[in-house]
Amino acid sequence: MKTSPSAQTSIEIPPTAGFPLVSQGEGAKIAARDVNVFYGDKQALRNIALDIKPNEVTAFIGPSGCGKSTFLRCLNRMNDIIDGCRVTGSINLDEEDIYHRRIDVVQLRARIGMVFQKPNPFPKSIYENVAYGPRIHGLARNKTDLDEIVQTSLERAGLLGEVKDRMDQPGTGLSGGQQQRLCIARAIAVNPEVILMDEPCSALDPIATAKIEELIDELRQNYTIVIVTHSMQQAARVSQRTAFFHLGNLVECNDTEQIFTNPQHKLTQGYITGRFG
């Protein structure tokens, strides 16, 4: 019989206290401390402390509504656009507080790109989808520079070979998996340092998913990647570190192998063994 959420948590420590400090100290690309998120009067995240290391894939896992996507959106201030949302605490990118009033949010989102759950190419040509960001950020001095950025971005996204002869055709005409890789190319075209991915494979078939996962492994050589995934198998395949969220708390964060073979918290163990989810 499936255990109810109330039964699961009643035997565990209270949701607002007792979780271990999971930050790892020096060398983090992103360091979050005491992060709380409120939607009006409702608290969605509680006292999150987490370090994200450079050139690694960090996976966020947990049941639906646990706060993993909410925290992901904190990392490039996407929650700013939600009415009534309030974020407290600090999140540092290379030791600079991204919520400081002097931060240019547009520039921040160029440094921390995002790929969404559903592919969302612009209603423009394949070329213009990738060229849009570099053009508005002034990254290309001339058409030759822009062509090189577009080609390199598509190549890094594993898409160039499939679209090089139809760059002037609409990006919306590509398959779902190709559209998602186009969105990844669009994200990396502005030369970000971090790429956030919010369940990037949930709308894709297994073959397209495998291509995205291979791409993630290649991209981490040059970028820091954070991925929210509903699939524990995907987290195990693509990430070096995994963070488990539950009811707005960060329960545990550790090396992925450790999380899946020897979790330190009963809630983590219950989730990965299928007791709830």
Summary of the structure (lengths in Angstrom):
residues: 277
radius of gyration: 19.2
end to end distance: 13.5
largest distance: 64.2
contacts: 891
relative contact order: 0.18
helix: 37%
strand: 24%
